[in-house]
Amino acid sequence: MAETKTKPVRTAAKLGGAKTKTKTVEKAAPKTTPKAVKRAPEGSYAVFMTGGKQYRVQAGESLKIEKIIGTFKEGDKIDFDKVLLVTDGKEDTKIGSPYISGASVSATLKKIGRYKTVDVIKFKQKSRYFKKNGHRQPYFEVTIDSIK
């Protein structure tokens, strides 16, 4: 349904100052779109922590994570032992406090790369102060092999 409102509008008169008159404005009802429903994933998945972030993964998924300290090259196997949650997708769910002992997520390192440049600019007007630096954050792209 359309909603009607009256809105005061000020107009300048030729002589004698400002006068007000009302103007009728019709507002259309907002269109509603259905929101996407998040469904529980089918199959097993795990939540693990690395680089100060938590990732929810399934076997076969590919994702970008923060760079891990150490000497790694593409094709290396990486095991994540800080697993917070493991579930089979149906009944069996294990939640750690904070981590699940004996659980691990194994992955293969696909790519070592860096994100696009983020420009950092410091500027103060009237003092000829201008500094410009660029930063490229490194990342690892990994493929999840298995959840144990």
Protein Blocks (a to p, Z undefined) as FASTA:
>chain_A
ZZddddddddddfbhpaaddddddddddddddddddddddedjdddddeehiacdddehi
acdddddedjddehiacddfbdfbdcehlmmccdddfbcehiacddddfbdcdddddddd
dddehklpacdddddddddddddfbdZZ
